[in-house]
């Protein structure tokens, strides 16, 4: 009952946020300098054709009337139709989202597996050689631009060393793709027993996942170290040490108390990196949701941009809800509220 009330309260709080994101996105894409009507009509279109296309798309109506119509269609599950592909936006999102989710989940998962132990080790021996090295490496992960890291990875591991396949999508052109079940080539290849496709999919994942993992691990190391150092300086850790607890027991206490804040931070990383995946996907021709959304923004495809932003907003709400529920279960003090 507590979890149900907590979930409903979080959803009620998230609803105005999602509505605000929709409103801001809807208005921004329409008051920008891009005119999709001219792009759709072509350079040879006259004024009459431009007005006809504008009327067909409903862009001749007042902005608030357009927004009300958009909300009404959205309530019916209609996200509109992409002006570039002439496909329903919902179908496009369903087709591209698993691709980005596979890349992001693998990268954030590996970043957490690497970042949390490194951050804890650095906190237990502050200002030591391991702490200094981890801080420098995490600073590089913060500082290096995403696109530069991806281009350098391609230049070194594909062009110079020939250790990675060509950055031309999720699967080699010589391999037959497995039947689509989940949208993840790794899972679909295993389900179909297509081991050649599995090897190719894992090889294509190597470079983008490695770049994304470095980007994800750097802030996790920094945040875990900061949380652990703060806990090590707390009164209950001093009391535990004064009672003669072993260093292993002290580390266990620190880890137990660091779970909630670190888990919350990893959730924020997952949502932010899903939005930042567009650059990595563009460089590696990944064809996921980020690549699709970036093209929609560049081409001024209003319906696709709105669907892309809505997907990011709903995914963020879902991730934060799951993280809050996990923290509620892991943190005894939260259950007494």
Buried (B, 14 or more C-beta within 10 A) or exposed (E): EEEEEBBEEBEEEBEEEBEEBBBEBBBEBBEEEBEBBBBBBEEEBEEEBBEBBBEEBEBEBEEEEBBEEBEEEBEEEBBBBBBBBEEBBBEBBEBBBBBBBBBBBBBBBBBBEBBBEBBBBBBBEEEEEBBEEBBEBBEEBEEBEBEEBBBEBBEEBBEEEEEBBEBEBBBBEEBEBBEEEEBBBBBBBBEBEBEBBBEBBEBBBBBBBBBBBBBBBBBBBBBBBBBBBBBBEEEEBEEBBEEEBEEEEBBEBBBEBBBBBBBBBBBBBBBBBBBBBBBBBBBBEBBBBBBBBBBBBEBBBBBBBBBBBBBBBEBBBEBBBEBBBBBBEEBEEBEEE
